[in-house]
Amino acid sequence: MGTHWVERLFKTRADEEYGDLPFSDNVQVRRLADAERLLKSLRFADPGVETERQTLLDEICRTFRRISEIQVTVVVAGDWNAGKSTLINAFLGEHWLPVNVTRETVTINRIVGGPYRRIRVLFLDGRAPWQLPHDYPNADFVHSKIKELGEQHRDVIERIDVFYPDHSFLKWVALIDTPGLDFSTIDDRVSQPLIDDADVLLWVMHLEGPRQLDLTALRAFRRGNPGNRVLAVVNYADLLDDDERAEVLADKKEKIGDDADAVFLVSAKNDLKTRDSDPGFRELRTYLNEHILPSYGEVRHRRPSLLARERIEQVAAFIDQFGDRTLKSHIPYRLGGEDCWTAYDLAYAVAGGWEDALAGLGDGRITAWLRTDIGEEILADAVDRLMENGALTPDERVIYLQTILAPGKPLTWRGIEINRSDLFDLARRARHDKSAMNIIREIYRNRVLLMCSEAGNSDYAAIQRGWECAVTLCEKIQRRKRHCIPRWVTDNSNLDRIVARLLLFQLDVELLEEMRTTLGQGDYPKLQSTVRWYRCLGDPENGPPEIAALLMELAPLARRDACWCKTQELRTVAAYEDFLRRYPKGPFSKSIREELSALLRKELLQDRDNPGLRCRYLAVRTREQRIQDAGMYTVFGFTWNDELTRLSSKYGPLPPGDLTEENASERLLGACCDGARVPEPEITGPVQSPFSDVATQ
């Protein structure tokens, strides 16, 4: 077989729009999109060639992600406590990053633009990134969240990404806040590569600088990045009188010399309070916008070309090597101006050929092509059953046709316009938000169907059973059989929205694991709606069995979360103790113990002679905390010997030995460690699920 089909496919693609692509005006990026489309249209009979084709497609997908993330990286680095975070806050105009944090809790923070207000955490050990499952409300939330993450998980966090949409400065600039390089080897190991890869380095120093550390860092960056720009920023100018600024700035410029492109004396604190109030910061902002960033525009547009050209050459080599191999189908199905070589191609082309698809279903051409030309007997039978269903409208048949033709292997998500978690957020909103539903339909028809359908008949058999369950559920909702489907679904959903949710569920085999992770992180506002929806999908007769199994796993999780929410409402000693009886271990137990300890400590100060209260207090403290508490007993108004007497009467004689200041903590700890515990509860009867109302409606 010749390679004439290669030229035909390239020509077919040449007149299409490229608006979905990053850098869509770049010729090489367009050519890479053509090459990707070409590879997706090919299916080779040789399994080895197919594997190589899929590997190349994965590489192209990763290249598109890299292209979409190309930005000018501005790294803010410098000495500890030089005001780096305040400087970034001044650039952004709000208190986004925490300041005055301790050295033990500081994190690397990356502020970038993007379509959604999200927070993402990357870890040093290579585990999957964690992402805030909803949009953050404001800058104060980001400020407190970064501080909380630093205090609790600083040792395992590589970087925190904050996506900030609609900020002019972040349109194609990424701001990176680094810890001081004079603190720890961990900070140096993580921060130094970021500094080395910076397009622009803003080195921030104290007013008394430059120190030798500052000059060494500036010179090292110059040597390692001869073409990149470095600016020296001397902070805390608010400590100077106005008539001192010019003299101090001249002194700094003389000391720094050629180690920086420019030197600025600024007060980030004053500029953050009132924008453009500090003349030095105003000069810095103007210099960046007029002299630094424009010079990177050309570089920024060269990078996509370099990345795309490398992949294009790989595709060309692949075609040269395997272009004459036998394809899976020799006769394409023409639909919507597209040559469809596989069932996947046909599903993709339906979006641009809706009327042609209706006609092909009506006269049986699609069924005949599936059965005769590409040998997909199971798919052809499924389309036959679809046409026999008289309850469906023509448009509904086309929607189901897409679901029949494009299931199976995990989809390739570009991650350019919208990522997977955002897509699931849209699905959750679709029940009440018509615009979200329209976005889903558009994504599904035009951008999401990017998988390669090399699945064999045996795979399709299992896949098709899942789709038949989904279609059955859609039909029942359409007919509003309330005895089969919870009323809240039929009252608040229409067929299109249900279909979209089912499509999203089927699109990715990792969804079940993602649900476990998301719910395990305690997304309480969405927990009830999520569990309710998947309870509907988990109908044993009409829903996927995997969802039913997942709901069984989620039942104790839902009970625990409901108990936690109730505890947070009451905030009483009894509520906290009840929670710890039920769930002594888990993600909330530590915070519950701390809050309970604080309440009991307040009661102890008011009722110092209550031994039962002391035992309850000790029961919720860890071993280390109890040792620390021993040194605080005098605050509660009793002596060591008094406490030993009380403990002896309650728990029996203590081990022999004199009580001294040195052994007091351990003696007291040994006396009450085993005895002073909150007893386990006697729970009788089933625990009521907070979502039981759904099952009974």
C-alpha positions, 0 to 999 in steps of 0.5 A: 500500500502506498503513502498517498493517504498520508498526503491526503490526510495532511491536506484535509487537516490543512484548512481546519481551525487551530484555535484550541492549540496553544501558540496556534499561530505557530507554524510548527505547532500546527504541523505537529497537530497535523502529525498527531491527527495523522497518527490517530487516524492510522491503525496497523495490523502489526501489534509491534508497530501499533505499540510504537505508534501509541508511544509516539502519540504519548510523546506528542501529548506530553509535548503539547503540555510542555508547549502550553506551560511555556512562560517567562520564569521570574525567580525571586531569591535572596537572603533569608528575611529579605522581603521576597514574599512581600515583593511578590505580593506587591507585584500582585497587589494583594497579600497572596503569600505569607510573610514573617514565617519561620524557617521551618515552615517556609515553602517554594511557591509558584504563582502563574496565570490560568483559567481557574483559581486553583492550588496544587502541591508537588511533593519531593518523593514523587507521589501524585500532586494534590490539588484543591478540589474547588476554586479558592475564594480570595487571596486571604484563603491562599495566604492561610492555606500556604501557611497551613501547608508549610506548617504541617507538611513542609518537609515533603513539599517540593513546591506549591503552585497557585493559579491566578487568572485574569492578572495582566502581569501573569499572562505569560509570566510565572513568579517563583518565591524561594526560601533563603539560600542560607538556611538548609541543604534541603532548601538549597537543593530544591531552590538552586535548580529553580534559580539556575533555570530562571529566565529573569532572576530578582535577587532581593537583599537587605538594606545593609547588603550586598553581603558576600553571599549576595555577590557570590550568587549573582556571579554564579548566575551570570556564569551559568546563564550568560544570556539571562537577565538578573536584577538586584533589588535592595529592600526596606527603603522605608527605613531611610529618609528621602534625602538618603535614598539617592546616596544609598542607591549609588553606594549599592550600584558601586558595590554590585557593579556588573554583577547585575543588569540593574540595581533598585532600592525599593520598599515593597511594604509601602508599595503593597499598602498603596500601589505605585507609592514607592518610587523605587518599586515603580522604577522596577515595575517599569524596567521589567515591563519595558526592558526585560519582558519584551526581550523574552517575547521572541524567545518564548515563541521560539521554544514551541517551534523547537519542541514541535520540530523535534516531534515532527521529525520523529513522526516523519521517521515513523512514516518513512519506516512503516508507511507501507505496512498494512492498515487495519482498514483499507476503506475509510468511511467518509463523514463530515469531510473526514476519512474515518479508518476506525470506530474511534475516527467515526466517533470523533467525526460525528461532531462535525457531521451530525446530519451525515451521521443521522443519514448513515444510521438511517440507511444502515451504512454505518452498521455495514462499515463496522461489520464488513470493513473493520470487523467490529461485529460487537459494535455493529450489533450494538448500533443495530439495537440502538436503531431498534429502540423506538423511544429515542429521538434521532439526536439521542441516537447520535449521542449514543452512537458516539458513546458506543464507538468511543469507549474503552481505552483511557482517553488522552487528555491534552491538559491545554484548555481544561484538565480532568479535575476541572472537567469533573467540576463541570459535571458536578455543576451541570445539574444546576448550571446549563452553561456548564452542561453546554461546555461539557457537550462542546468538550466531548464532541470536539476536544475530548475524544482523543483516544486510540481505539486499538481495543480488540473484540474481547475488550469491546465486549466488556466495555459495551456491557458498561455502556449498555448499563449507562444507556439503560439508566439514561432511558429510565431517567428520560421516562422518569420512573421514580421507583427506579431512580431517586426523585432528586435526580429526575426533578433536577436533571434532563436527559442531556445532563445525565448523558454528559455525566455518564460520558464523563464517568466512562471517559477515564479508568482512573476516576474511581481512584480519583474519587477515593482520593478526593473524598479522602481529603475531606471535600465536605461541601461536595461530599453529599452531592458526590455520594448521592450521584454515585449512589444513583450510578451504583444501582445494582441493576442499572449502574456499573458494579464498580460504583456499587463497590465504591459506595460500600467503601465510602459508607464508613467514610461518609459516617465519619465525615458527618460526625466530624461536621457535627462536632465542628458545629457543637465545639464542646468537650462532649462532642470532641470526646464522642468523636474520639471514641468513634474514630481514635485514628484518622485524618481529623483525630489530631486536630480534634485532640488539640481542640479538646486539649485546649478546652480541657485546659481552660476547665482545669484552670477554673477547677484545679482540684478536679482529679477526673478532669485532669485524667480526661485531659491526660487521656487525650495527650500524646506521650510527648505532650504528657511529659511536657504537661508534667512541667505545667502541673504547678500552673493548675495549683497542685504539687508533685507529691499531691499529684502522686497521692491522688494517682496512688489512690486512683491507680494503686501504689506507685513504683518505689523511689523518691520523686525529684525534678529530674524524674517527675515527668516520667514517674507521673507519665508512668502512673497515668499512661495506662489508667487515664484513658477515655473508655471505649464507647459501647455503641449499640445498633447501626450507625445512621448514615447521613445520606440514608434519606437518598436511598429512601426517596 
